Amino acid sequence: MTIPEYVFAQTLKSLFEPIRALLEDDTVSEILINGHDEIYIERRGTLARVEQRFASDYELLAALRNLSQYVGRAVGEAGALRLAPLPTSCWPHPSRP
């Protein structure tokens, strides 16, 4: 049984709620997540740390695993998701340390 795309899209929106405003901000060119509580954005060529946080590493990992399922790629211990757009047309590049 295949889960409909709109279900994945709604799930991803929910799981990425802590950074949803950043994902929807057209002035943000890149989001870098180094951990659940260490998030940076690039805006107009300048990198800045932001206040947004995931509640825990578990919450961040759950979001990344759901994203990997959505795009059909795995997040391994040292792997990364690359070149797979979110429903918002953003291109994530998450990796796990």
Buried (B, 14 or more C-beta within 10 A) or exposed (E): EEEEEEEBBEBBBEBBBBBBEBBEEEEBEEBBBEEBBEBEBBBEEEEEEBEBBBEEEEBBBEBBEBBBBBBEBEBEEEEBBEEBEBBEEBEBEBBBE
